[in-house]
Amino acid sequence: MIVLPRFTLAAAIAMTALPTAALAQDAARAPVQTLSDGLITIMKAGKKAGFAARAGQIAPIVDKSFDLPLLTRLAVGPAWTDAAAADRTALVAAMRKLTINQYASNFDGWSGQAFVIDPKVDTRGTDRLVKTVLTQPKESGVSISYRLRQSGGDWRIIDVFYQNSISQLATRRADFEAILAKGGVKALVGHVNALADKASR
């Protein structure tokens, strides 16, 4: 049996661990990179491409980058447990539509903007936090961070933070609370679909 000196063994472990850690960081950054690239693409397509074309371009990227079922469940909170399966499905579809339409509406022009993704990935329990900045010529950059959770071996976005402080998930949860209290999940489906339709106009 070959016995490695202690320092050599430690070095061997470190050499093995470093690439693994780097790969884990790259894996968590990948959905954010995919989304950022997709947003720049629809920005460059611009208003002349039309809303429907931009929505069609960003839709598969949203599907690939976000964990929409989990994101929806977290936004709904305890009411999700008692919701009928059909209502859950309808609500996830409505949230998907809202996410796609808001991106297609808000990212409709390009004048030199770019996303810069921080190579350092922060750990939040079992989640990861990836920070980006949307740079804008002659203007201050906009900080956008993404919280990701592993699902089926892949990292997916479950929350978006604007200016590193405003949680989209928390904002939606607060918005949904009163609607759920009045009309339950069915009413919330109608509310989210109405928001999605408004974003498309």
N, CA, C and O of each residue as an XYZ file, in Angstrom:
804
protein
N       0.852     -1.194      0.000
C       0.000      0.000      0.000
C       0.883      1.236      0.000
O       1.849      1.318      0.758
N       0.553      2.188     -0.843
C       1.312      3.433     -0.906
C       0.748      4.398      0.114
O      -0.452      4.672      0.121
N       1.616      4.917      0.982
C       1.201      5.886      1.994
C       1.703      7.255      1.574
O       2.910      7.473      1.470
N       0.800      8.159      1.337
C       1.189      9.515      0.951
C       1.574     10.314      2.177
O       0.929     10.176      3.217
N       2.589     11.136      2.097
C       2.870     12.071      3.180
C       1.649     12.955      3.410
O       0.864     13.192      2.491
N       1.491     13.447      4.657
C       0.292     14.201      5.013
C       0.096     15.407      4.110
O      -1.018     15.668      3.656
N       1.169     16.146      3.845
C       1.009     17.350      3.028
C       0.628     16.990      1.596
O      -0.117     17.720      0.943
N       1.146     15.857      1.111
C       0.829     15.428     -0.247
C      -0.624     14.999     -0.353
O      -1.290     15.299     -1.343
N      -1.123     14.297      0.665
C      -2.513     13.869      0.688
C      -3.449     15.075      0.715
O      -4.451     15.111      0.001
N      -3.112     16.058      1.543
C      -3.935     17.267      1.626
C      -3.961     17.991      0.283
O      -4.997     18.494     -0.153
N      -2.797     18.029     -0.359
C      -2.728     18.697     -1.657
C      -3.567     17.966     -2.696
O      -4.223     18.584     -3.534
N      -3.533     16.629     -2.626
C      -4.311     15.834     -3.576
C      -5.803     16.068     -3.394
O      -6.547     16.186     -4.367
N      -6.238     16.134     -2.120
C      -7.650     16.389     -1.833
C      -8.049     17.766     -2.341
O      -9.112     17.934     -2.938
N      -7.189     18.747     -2.101
C      -7.482     20.114     -2.534
C      -7.592     20.198     -4.051
O      -8.456     20.894     -4.584
N      -6.705     19.479     -4.742
C      -6.720     19.505     -6.199
C      -7.996     18.879     -6.744
O      -8.504     19.278     -7.792
N      -8.509     17.883     -6.006
C      -9.755     17.238     -6.426
C     -10.952     18.122     -6.119
O     -11.882     18.218     -6.920
N     -10.928     18.770     -4.951
C     -12.087     19.539     -4.485
C     -12.286     20.823     -5.270
O     -13.421     21.221     -5.533
N     -11.202     21.470     -5.643
C     -11.329     22.762     -6.297
C     -12.108     22.703     -7.610
O     -13.006     23.519     -7.819
N     -11.788     21.753     -8.510
C     -12.584     21.687     -9.726
C     -14.050     21.380     -9.453
O     -14.929     21.904    -10.137
N     -14.328     20.524     -8.448
C     -15.711     20.189     -8.109
C     -16.466     21.427     -7.660
O     -17.594     21.660     -8.092
N     -15.845     22.228     -6.787
C     -16.478     23.464     -6.317
C     -16.710     24.420     -7.478
O     -17.755     25.065     -7.573
N     -15.713     24.499     -8.362
C     -15.852     25.391     -9.516
C     -16.989     24.939    -10.420
O     -17.747     25.758    -10.940
N     -17.099     23.616    -10.605
C     -18.180     23.086    -11.432
C     -19.537     23.381    -10.819
O     -20.485     23.701    -11.536
N     -19.642     23.276     -9.483
C     -20.903     23.560     -8.790
C     -21.297     25.020     -8.992
O     -22.467     25.333     -9.211
N     -20.295     25.918     -8.913
C     -20.585     27.338     -9.124
C     -21.027     27.586    -10.560
O     -21.975     28.332    -10.806
N     -20.327     26.949    -11.516
C     -20.698     27.116    -12.918
C     -22.112     26.604    -13.171
O     -22.867     27.204    -13.936
N     -22.471     25.484    -12.519
C     -23.805     24.904    -12.709
C     -24.886     25.845    -12.201
O     -25.942     25.964    -12.822
N     -24.640     26.513    -11.082
C     -25.623     27.449    -10.529
C     -25.710     28.723    -11.372
O     -26.773     29.338    -11.464
N     -24.604     29.114    -11.979
C     -24.596     30.324    -12.798
C     -25.226     30.099    -14.172
O     -25.684     31.045    -14.813
N     -25.247     28.846    -14.619
C     -25.675     28.546    -15.991
C     -27.091     29.037    -16.319
O     -27.274     29.652    -17.369
N     -28.113     28.792    -15.459
C     -29.452     29.288    -15.798
C     -29.517     30.814    -15.867
O     -30.263     31.378    -16.667
N     -28.730     31.468    -15.025
C     -28.705     32.935    -15.026
C     -28.058     33.440    -16.315
O     -28.511     34.421    -16.905
N     -26.998     32.760    -16.741
C     -26.355     33.125    -18.006
C     -27.320     32.934    -19.174
O     -27.408     33.778    -20.067
N     -28.041     31.813    -19.154
C     -29.012     31.529    -20.219
C     -30.098     32.597    -20.273
O     -30.441     33.089    -21.348
N     -30.637     32.955    -19.104
C     -31.680     33.981    -19.051
C     -31.137     35.332    -19.499
O     -31.781     36.036    -20.277
N     -29.952     35.694    -19.009
C     -29.355     36.986    -19.367
C     -29.132     37.090    -20.874
O     -29.429     38.118    -21.482
N     -28.609     36.024    -21.469
C     -28.395     36.016    -22.922
C     -29.724     36.152    -23.668
O     -29.818     36.857    -24.673
N     -30.750     35.462    -23.157
C     -32.064     35.533    -23.793
C     -32.670     36.921    -23.721
O     -33.301     37.382    -24.672
N     -32.477     37.586    -22.592
C     -33.014     38.941    -22.439
C     -32.318     39.927    -23.377
O     -32.960     40.801    -23.958
N     -31.006     39.778    -23.517
C     -30.286     40.648    -24.457
C     -30.780     40.397    -25.885
O     -30.898     41.329    -26.681
N     -31.064     39.140    -26.198
C     -31.560     38.799    -27.539
C     -32.879     39.499    -27.837
O     -33.046     40.070    -28.915
N     -33.831     39.461    -26.881
C     -35.123     40.110    -27.161
C     -35.003     41.630    -27.091
O     -35.767     42.344    -27.741
N     -34.049     42.126    -26.306
C     -33.815     43.569    -26.304
C     -33.320     44.023    -27.674
O     -33.748     45.057    -28.188
N     -32.423     43.246    -28.254
C     -31.889     43.599    -29.570
C     -32.957     43.442    -30.656
O     -32.954     44.173    -31.646
N     -33.864     42.489    -30.464
C     -34.977     42.342    -31.419
C     -35.840     43.594    -31.399
O     -36.303     44.060    -32.440
N     -36.050     44.135    -30.197
C     -36.703     45.430    -30.037
C     -38.183     45.462    -30.369
O     -38.811     44.438    -30.639
N     -38.713     46.670    -30.339
C     -40.142     46.875    -30.602
C     -40.532     46.451    -32.012
O     -41.661     46.021    -32.248
N     -39.595     46.572    -32.946
C     -39.932     46.251    -34.340
C     -40.267     44.773    -34.514
O     -40.999     44.406    -35.433
N     -39.734     43.923    -33.633
C     -40.039     42.492    -33.716
C     -41.466     42.205    -33.276
O     -42.071     41.221    -33.702
N     -41.997     43.065    -32.427
C     -43.345     42.864    -31.913
C     -43.344     42.081    -30.612
O     -42.441     41.286    -30.351
N     -44.368     42.316    -29.800
C     -44.462     41.662    -28.493
C     -44.511     40.148    -28.620
O     -43.808     39.443    -27.896
N     -45.332     39.639    -29.532
C     -45.516     38.188    -29.664
C     -44.201     37.490    -29.997
O     -43.923     36.410    -29.476
N     -43.398     38.095    -30.856
C     -42.116     37.491    -31.229
C     -41.163     37.470    -30.046
O     -40.482     36.471    -29.814
N     -41.110     38.572    -29.293
C     -40.232     38.608    -28.117
C     -40.686     37.580    -27.083
O     -39.860     36.888    -26.487
N     -42.001     37.481    -26.870
C     -42.532     36.499    -25.918
C     -42.206     35.082    -26.370
O     -41.850     34.231    -25.555
N     -42.327     34.830    -27.664
C     -42.011     33.505    -28.193
C     -40.546     33.143    -28.031
O     -40.209     31.976    -27.828
N     -39.674     34.140    -28.120
C     -38.240     33.892    -27.961
C     -37.865     33.614    -26.507
O     -37.034     32.749    -26.230
N     -38.478     34.349    -25.583
C     -38.069     34.223    -24.181
C     -38.773     33.061    -23.484
O     -38.292     32.592    -22.452
N     -39.899     32.585    -24.018
C     -40.686     31.539    -23.355
C     -39.888     30.268    -23.052
O     -39.906     29.816    -21.907
N     -39.184     29.666    -24.030
C     -38.438     28.445    -23.716
C     -37.286     28.684    -22.750
O     -36.874     27.773    -22.031
N     -36.770     29.901    -22.732
C     -35.686     30.237    -21.808
C     -36.219     30.348    -20.389
O     -35.559     29.912    -19.445
N     -37.404     30.924    -20.225
C     -38.059     30.962    -18.911
C     -38.309     29.542    -18.419
O     -38.056     29.234    -17.255
N     -38.807     28.677    -19.302
C     -39.079     27.286    -18.926
C     -37.811     26.568    -18.468
O     -37.847     25.755    -17.545
N     -36.709     26.871    -19.111
C     -35.448     26.202    -18.798
C     -34.781     26.775    -17.554
O     -34.100     26.048    -16.830
N     -34.966     28.063    -17.294
C     -34.222     28.747    -16.235
C     -34.937     28.777    -14.889
O     -34.283     28.811    -13.847
N     -36.268     28.764    -14.895
C     -37.057     28.909    -13.667
C     -37.669     27.579    -13.235
O     -37.985     26.730    -14.068
N     -37.830     27.409    -11.930
C     -38.643     26.321    -11.385
C     -40.020     26.924    -11.112
O     -40.325     27.301     -9.981
N     -40.837     27.012    -12.140
C     -42.120     27.710    -12.026
C     -43.093     27.049    -11.052
O     -43.776     27.766    -10.320
N     -43.191     25.716    -11.004
C     -44.086     25.108    -10.004
C     -43.689     25.449     -8.570
O     -44.547     25.769     -7.747
N     -42.387     25.383     -8.266
C     -41.938     25.703     -6.906
C     -42.099     27.190     -6.624
O     -42.555     27.575     -5.547
N     -41.733     28.009     -7.569
C     -41.875     29.464     -7.415
C     -43.333     29.823     -7.119
O     -43.612     30.651     -6.252
N     -44.250     29.198     -7.840
C     -45.680     29.465     -7.635
C     -46.129     29.013     -6.254
O     -46.845     29.732     -5.557
N     -45.704     27.818     -5.865
C     -46.086     27.296     -4.544
C     -45.583     28.201     -3.430
O     -46.308     28.458     -2.469
N     -44.362     28.685     -3.543
C     -43.800     29.567     -2.522
C     -44.535     30.908     -2.484
O     -44.713     31.489     -1.414
N     -44.956     31.393     -3.643
C     -45.682     32.666     -3.695
C     -47.080     32.540     -3.090
O     -47.591     33.492     -2.499
N     -47.692     31.375     -3.238
C     -49.046     31.151     -2.716
C     -49.031     30.888     -1.218
O     -49.919     31.342     -0.497
N     -48.026     30.157     -0.747
C     -47.939     29.861      0.685
C     -48.862     28.736      1.108
O     -49.107     27.821      0.322
N     -49.384     28.777      2.336
C     -50.178     27.671      2.892
C     -51.403     27.291      2.064
O     -51.818     26.132      2.082
N     -51.985     28.236      1.344
C     -53.188     27.948      0.546
C     -52.929     26.908     -0.538
O     -53.859     26.271     -1.034
N     -51.663     26.741     -0.901
C     -51.312     25.761     -1.933
C     -51.685     24.344     -1.506
O     -52.110     23.534     -2.329
N     -51.524     24.050     -0.225
C     -51.753     22.696      0.285
C     -53.173     22.220      0.017
O     -53.378     21.058     -0.335
N     -54.149     23.094      0.177
C     -55.557     22.717      0.029
C     -56.107     22.952     -1.376
O     -57.268     22.644     -1.645
N     -55.293     23.488     -2.263
C     -55.774     23.794     -3.614
C     -55.966     22.517     -4.423
O     -55.186     21.572     -4.302
N     -57.003     22.495     -5.242
C     -57.249     21.353     -6.126
C     -56.142     21.269     -7.178
O     -55.546     22.281     -7.546
N     -55.876     20.060     -7.653
C     -54.806     19.847     -8.630
C     -55.017     20.701     -9.880
O     -54.064     21.262    -10.421
N     -56.259     20.798    -10.334
C     -56.547     21.594    -11.538
C     -56.254     23.076    -11.309
O     -55.764     23.766    -12.203
N     -56.556     23.556    -10.106
C     -56.285     24.963     -9.783
C     -54.782     25.222     -9.695
O     -54.299     26.272    -10.117
N     -54.050     24.254     -9.143
C     -52.587     24.391     -9.085
C     -52.008     24.489    -10.496
O     -51.181     25.355    -10.783
N     -52.455     23.591    -11.364
C     -51.965     23.583    -12.746
C     -52.278     24.901    -13.445
O     -51.434     25.459    -14.146
N     -53.496     25.392    -13.247
C     -53.904     26.657    -13.872
C     -53.086     27.827    -13.345
O     -52.763     28.749    -14.093
N     -52.751     27.791    -12.065
C     -51.993     28.889    -11.473
C     -50.545     28.886    -11.949
O     -49.977     29.944    -12.218
N     -49.950     27.708    -12.052
C     -48.580     27.625    -12.582
C     -48.549     28.152    -14.018
O     -47.628     28.874    -14.398
N     -49.556     27.788    -14.811
C     -49.634     28.275    -16.197
C     -49.788     29.794    -16.236
O     -49.198     30.463    -17.084
N     -50.581     30.331    -15.315
C     -50.768     31.784    -15.255
C     -49.477     32.490    -14.854
O     -49.147     33.542    -15.402
N     -48.750     31.918    -13.905
C     -47.474     32.504    -13.479
C     -46.442     32.442    -14.606
O     -45.645     33.363    -14.780
N     -46.467     31.361    -15.357
C     -45.572     31.250    -16.514
C     -45.884     32.358    -17.515
O     -44.983     33.039    -18.004
N     -47.163     32.528    -17.812
C     -47.600     33.561    -18.755
C     -47.202     34.951    -18.272
O     -46.741     35.778    -19.058
N     -47.380     35.205    -16.980
C     -47.021     36.506    -16.409
C     -45.525     36.758    -16.524
O     -45.104     37.845    -16.920
N     -44.723     35.760    -16.180
C     -43.263     35.907    -16.234
C     -42.804     36.203    -17.655
O     -42.011     37.117    -17.879
N     -43.301     35.435    -18.606
C     -42.927     35.626    -20.013
C     -43.368     37.002    -20.511
O     -42.586     37.723    -21.130
N     -44.613     37.361    -20.241
C     -45.142     38.634    -20.749
C     -44.437     39.841    -20.147
O     -44.205     40.835    -20.836
N     -44.096     39.759    -18.861
C     -43.396     40.883    -18.239
C     -42.002     41.059    -18.829
O     -41.562     42.186    -19.057
N     -41.307     39.956    -19.075
C     -39.991     40.068    -19.706
C     -40.119     40.632    -21.125
O     -39.362     41.523    -21.512
N     -41.076     40.112    -21.897
C     -41.244     40.568    -23.279
C     -41.638     42.042    -23.343
O     -41.283     42.747    -24.288
N     -42.375     42.501    -22.331
C     -42.808     43.899    -22.285
C     -41.700     44.834    -21.810
O     -41.506     45.914    -22.368
N     -40.977     44.411    -20.779
C     -39.987     45.292    -20.152
C     -38.653     45.338    -20.890
O     -37.943     46.342    -20.819
N     -38.306     44.274    -21.590
C     -37.016     44.211    -22.286
C     -37.275     44.305    -23.794
O     -37.170     43.317    -24.521
N     -37.614     45.512    -24.243
C     -38.057     45.693    -25.630
C     -37.195     46.659    -26.427
O     -37.609     47.137    -27.483
N     -36.008     46.945    -25.932
C     -35.123     47.847    -26.665
C     -33.692     47.715    -26.168
O     -33.460     47.429    -24.994
N     -32.748     47.922    -27.052
C     -31.334     47.764    -26.693
C     -30.541     48.965    -27.173
O     -30.678     49.401    -28.316
N     -29.701     49.499    -26.276
C     -28.823     50.613    -26.644
C     -27.461     50.436    -25.980
O     -26.914     51.361    -25.381
N     -26.931     49.219    -26.105
C     -25.604     48.937    -25.576
C     -25.579     48.279    -24.212
O     -24.503     48.108    -23.639
N     -26.734     47.903    -23.670
C     -26.772     47.263    -22.351
C     -26.114     45.873    -22.398
O     -26.040     45.234    -23.447
N     -25.648     45.440    -21.245
C     -25.056     44.106    -21.124
C     -25.227     43.619    -19.691
O     -25.268     44.415    -18.753
N     -25.324     42.315    -19.535
C     -25.371     41.721    -18.205
C     -23.971     41.267    -17.809
O     -23.288     40.584    -18.571
N     -23.557     41.654    -16.610
C     -22.290     41.189    -16.042
C     -22.633     40.283    -14.866
O     -23.277     40.715    -13.910
N     -22.206     39.035    -14.937
C     -22.527     38.056    -13.900
C     -21.333     37.889    -12.970
O     -20.219     37.613    -13.414
N     -21.578     38.058    -11.686
C     -20.526     37.906    -10.678
C     -20.049     36.454    -10.680
O     -20.869     35.546    -10.550
N     -18.748     36.214    -10.825
C     -18.255     34.831    -10.822
C     -18.408     34.138     -9.472
O     -18.399     32.910     -9.398
N     -18.551     34.928     -8.401
C     -18.700     34.350     -7.065
C     -20.168     34.024     -6.818
O     -21.033     34.891     -6.938
N     -20.439     32.778     -6.476
C     -21.798     32.331     -6.169
C     -21.928     32.191     -4.656
O     -21.160     31.460     -4.030
N     -22.896     32.890     -4.069
C     -23.113     32.826     -2.620
C     -24.008     31.647     -2.267
O     -24.872     31.244     -3.046
N     -23.781     31.103     -1.072
C     -24.587     29.989     -0.575
C     -25.589     30.497      0.439
O     -25.228     31.248      1.345
N     -26.835     30.100      0.300
C     -27.913     30.434      1.236
C     -28.583     29.130      1.656
O     -29.591     28.729      1.073
N     -28.024     28.470      2.668
C     -28.511     27.146      3.040
C     -28.227     26.180      1.905
O     -27.073     26.002      1.514
N     -29.273     25.550      1.371
C     -29.088     24.660      0.220
C     -29.267     25.409     -1.099
O     -29.075     24.833     -2.170
N     -29.632     26.680     -1.028
C     -29.829     27.489     -2.232
C     -28.537     28.198     -2.628
O     -27.563     28.215     -1.875
N     -28.551     28.777     -3.813
C     -27.432     29.571     -4.301
C     -27.951     30.946     -4.723
O     -29.092     31.082     -5.164
N     -27.101     31.957     -4.581
C     -27.448     33.322     -4.977
C     -26.434     33.800     -6.011
O     -25.234     33.861     -5.743
N     -26.931     34.131     -7.178
C     -26.080     34.612     -8.267
C     -26.413     36.081     -8.514
O     -27.568     36.438     -8.742
N     -25.392     36.920     -8.465
C     -25.587     38.364     -8.625
C     -25.196     38.805    -10.034
O     -24.208     38.335    -10.599
N     -25.989     39.714    -10.583
C     -25.677     40.287    -11.887
C     -25.870     41.801    -11.837
O     -26.505     42.335    -10.927
N     -25.317     42.466    -12.820
C     -25.562     43.901    -13.015
C     -25.896     44.115    -14.484
O     -25.166     43.675    -15.372
N     -27.003     44.793    -14.724
C     -27.344     45.196    -16.085
C     -26.707     46.562    -16.318
O     -27.188     47.579    -15.818
N     -25.624     46.570    -17.083
C     -24.917     47.821    -17.344
C     -25.638     48.600    -18.444
O     -26.188     48.026    -19.384
N     -25.618     49.927    -18.293
C     -26.290     50.803    -19.249
C     -25.371     51.973    -19.578
O     -24.919     52.666    -18.667
N     -25.083     52.212    -20.853
C     -24.211     53.327    -21.217
C     -24.729     54.650    -20.659
O     -25.905     54.983    -20.814
N     -23.846     55.395    -20.014
C     -24.140     56.726    -19.464
C     -25.172     56.710    -18.337
O     -25.667     57.766    -17.945
N     -25.501     55.537    -17.815
C     -26.427     55.434    -16.689
C     -25.874     54.446    -15.672
O     -24.996     53.639    -15.979
N     -26.407     54.524    -14.447
C     -25.996     53.574    -13.413
C     -26.505     52.182    -13.764
O     -27.575     52.027    -14.351
N     -25.718     51.174    -13.395
C     -26.131     49.803    -13.628
C     -27.268     49.403    -12.690
O     -27.451     49.998    -11.628
N     -28.021     48.398    -13.094
C     -29.131     47.879    -12.291
C     -28.727     46.514    -11.744
O     -28.425     45.595    -12.506
N     -28.725     46.388    -10.413
C     -28.349     45.124     -9.781
C     -29.544     44.173     -9.766
O     -30.625     44.531     -9.299
N     -29.345     42.976    -10.275
C     -30.381     41.939    -10.273
C     -29.734     40.649     -9.783
O     -28.768     40.166    -10.374
N     -30.273     40.094     -8.698
C     -29.754     38.842     -8.149
C     -30.805     37.751     -8.268
O     -32.006     38.018     -8.288
N     -30.325     36.518     -8.345
C     -31.223     35.375     -8.526
C     -30.951     34.322     -7.459
O     -29.805     33.949     -7.210
N     -32.025     33.852     -6.835
C     -31.913     32.741     -5.898
C     -32.291     31.464     -6.637
O     -33.331     31.393     -7.292
N     -31.434     30.463     -6.520
C     -31.647     29.216     -7.241
C     -31.697     28.043     -6.275
O     -31.057     28.048     -5.223
N     -32.472     27.044     -6.660
C     -32.564     25.815     -5.872
C     -32.433     24.631     -6.824
O     -32.884     24.678     -7.969
N     -31.805     23.572     -6.325
C     -31.593     22.406     -7.166
C     -32.873     21.578     -7.260
O     -33.527     21.304     -6.253
N     -33.214     21.188     -8.476
C     -34.413     20.383     -8.715
C     -34.098     19.357     -9.791
O     -33.793     19.711    -10.930
N     -34.174     18.085     -9.424
C     -33.865     17.038    -10.392
C     -32.446     17.106    -10.909
O     -32.172     16.720    -12.045
N     -31.531     17.602    -10.067
C     -30.129     17.701    -10.455
C     -29.761     18.996    -11.156
O     -28.582     19.245    -11.408
N     -30.748     19.826    -11.477
C     -30.485     21.096    -12.164
C     -30.803     22.275    -11.247
O     -31.723     22.209    -10.431
N     -30.038     23.345    -11.389
C     -30.317     24.573    -10.650
C     -31.354     25.381    -11.414
O     -31.242     25.573    -12.625
N     -32.379     25.857    -10.680
C     -33.437     26.660    -11.290
C     -33.710     27.898    -10.434
O     -33.578     27.855     -9.210
N     -34.083     28.979    -11.071
C     -34.382     30.238    -10.379
C     -35.719     30.124     -9.653
O     -36.709     29.660    -10.218
N     -35.731     30.562     -8.367
C     -36.983     30.572     -7.602
C     -37.325     31.972     -7.078
O     -38.418     32.188     -6.555
N     -36.402     32.911     -7.218
C     -36.685     34.283     -6.789
C     -35.732     35.235     -7.492
O     -34.614     34.869     -7.855
N     -36.200     36.462     -7.676
C     -35.400     37.511     -8.307
C     -35.391     38.713     -7.375
O     -36.437     39.127     -6.874
N     -34.206     39.272     -7.144
C     -34.057     40.443     -6.278
C     -33.598     41.629     -7.118
O     -32.562     41.568     -7.781
N     -34.369     42.695     -7.085
C     -33.990     43.913     -7.798
C     -33.253     44.848     -6.850
O     -33.661     45.050     -5.706
N     -32.158     45.412     -7.349
C     -31.270     46.257     -6.538
C     -30.825     45.503     -5.283
O     -30.584     46.104     -4.236
N     -30.720     44.176     -5.407
C     -30.223     43.285     -4.345
C     -31.050     43.327     -3.065
O     -30.583     42.875     -2.020
N     -32.275     43.863     -3.127
C     -33.053     43.951     -1.886
C     -34.539     43.656     -2.073
O     -35.173     43.135     -1.156
N     -35.102     43.972     -3.220
C     -36.546     43.803     -3.423
C     -36.815     42.411     -3.980
O     -36.528     42.129     -5.143
N     -37.368     41.545     -3.134
C     -37.660     40.169     -3.534
C     -38.959     40.117     -4.323
O     -40.010     40.524     -3.828
N     -38.885     39.619     -5.543
C     -40.090     39.466     -6.354
C     -41.044     38.466     -5.705
O     -42.261     38.648     -5.740
N     -40.489     37.416     -5.116
C     -41.311     36.397     -4.458
C     -42.074     36.988     -3.277
O     -43.270     36.740     -3.126
N     -41.391     37.768     -2.440
C     -42.043     38.390     -1.280
C     -43.093     39.405     -1.721
O     -44.158     39.505     -1.112
N     -42.793     40.155     -2.776
C     -43.746     41.139     -3.292
C     -45.013     40.460     -3.793
O     -46.124     40.915     -3.522
N     -44.834     39.374     -4.521
C     -45.998     38.648     -5.033
C     -46.784     37.992     -3.903
O     -48.015     37.979     -3.931
N     -46.095     37.458     -2.925
C     -46.784     36.825     -1.796
C     -47.674     37.845     -1.086
O     -48.807     37.538     -0.717
N     -47.156     39.054     -0.897
C     -47.939     40.113     -0.251
C     -49.130     40.520     -1.118
O     -50.221     40.779     -0.609
N     -48.908     40.574     -2.426
C     -49.975     40.938     -3.361
C     -51.071     39.869     -3.398
O     -52.256     40.185     -3.504
N     -50.660     38.605     -3.309
C     -51.603     37.494     -3.435
C     -52.418     37.253     -2.170
O     -53.514     36.696     -2.235
N     -51.897     37.664     -1.033
C     -52.499     37.306      0.258
C     -53.972     37.717      0.357
O     -54.818     36.904      0.729
N     -54.274     38.955      0.032
C     -55.655     39.449      0.150
C     -56.585     38.742     -0.829
O     -57.734     38.449     -0.498
N     -56.090     38.470     -2.031
C     -56.913     37.794     -3.042
C     -57.228     36.367     -2.614
O     -58.354     35.898     -2.781
N     -56.239     35.681     -2.065
C     -56.450     34.321     -1.574
C     -57.449     34.305     -0.427
O     -58.287     33.408     -0.337
N     -57.357     35.300      0.449
C     -58.266     35.367      1.601
C     -59.712     35.568      1.154
O     -60.639     35.059      1.785
N     -59.899     36.306      0.070
C     -61.263     36.596     -0.410
C     -61.836     35.485     -1.288
O     -62.970     35.046     -1.095
N     -61.034     35.037     -2.255
C     -61.594     34.116     -3.255
C     -60.843     32.833     -3.476
O     -61.219     32.035     -4.336
N     -59.779     32.614     -2.711
C     -59.024     31.378     -2.855
C     -58.185     31.339     -4.121
O     -57.973     32.357     -4.780
N     -57.709     30.137     -4.449
C     -56.782     29.970     -5.566
C     -57.451     30.284     -6.902
O     -56.804     30.830     -7.795
N     -58.726     29.951     -7.058
C     -59.420     30.249     -8.321
C     -59.403     31.752     -8.613
O     -59.175     32.167     -9.749
N     -59.643     32.549     -7.594
C     -59.605     34.001     -7.771
C     -58.198     34.467     -8.115
O     -58.018     35.394     -8.904
N     -57.209     33.822     -7.522
C     -55.819     34.201     -7.790
C     -55.440     33.882     -9.231
O     -54.705     34.643     -9.860
N     -55.930     32.772     -9.756
C     -55.668     32.433    -11.160
C     -56.164     33.557    -12.066
O     -55.456     33.982    -12.979
N     -57.374     34.035    -11.813
C     -57.919     35.139    -12.603
C     -57.103     36.405    -12.466
O     -56.889     37.121    -13.444
N     -56.642     36.686    -11.251
C     -55.835     37.886    -10.989
C     -54.510     37.833    -11.743
O     -54.113     38.808    -12.380
N     -53.832     36.698    -11.668
C     -52.523     36.569    -12.323
C     -52.681     36.618    -13.839
O     -51.868     37.238    -14.525
N     -53.704     35.981    -14.362
C     -53.946     36.049    -15.810
C     -54.239     37.479    -16.257
O     -53.820     37.895    -17.337
N     -54.961     38.228    -15.423
C     -55.244     39.633    -15.745
C     -53.958     40.456    -15.770
O     -53.784     41.313    -16.636
N     -53.057     40.195    -14.818
C     -51.763     40.884    -14.806
C     -50.953     40.541    -16.052
O     -50.302     41.405    -16.639
N     -51.001     39.270    -16.450
C     -50.270     38.832    -17.643
C     -50.829     39.501    -18.894
O     -50.073     39.934    -19.764
N     -52.150     39.584    -18.979
C     -52.775     40.239    -20.135
C     -52.422     41.728    -20.178
O     -52.180     42.286    -21.248
N     -52.396     42.357    -19.014
C     -52.042     43.779    -18.939
C     -50.610     44.008    -19.413
O     -50.324     44.994    -20.092
N     -49.709     43.085    -19.050
C     -48.304     43.218    -19.452
C     -48.128     43.075    -20.958
O     -47.154     43.576    -21.520
N     -49.059     42.398    -21.609
C     -48.928     42.165    -23.053
C     -49.429     43.336    -23.886
O     -49.250     43.352    -25.104
N     -50.055     44.314    -23.239
C     -50.615     45.443    -23.991
C     -49.620     46.594    -24.100
O     -49.930     47.623    -24.701
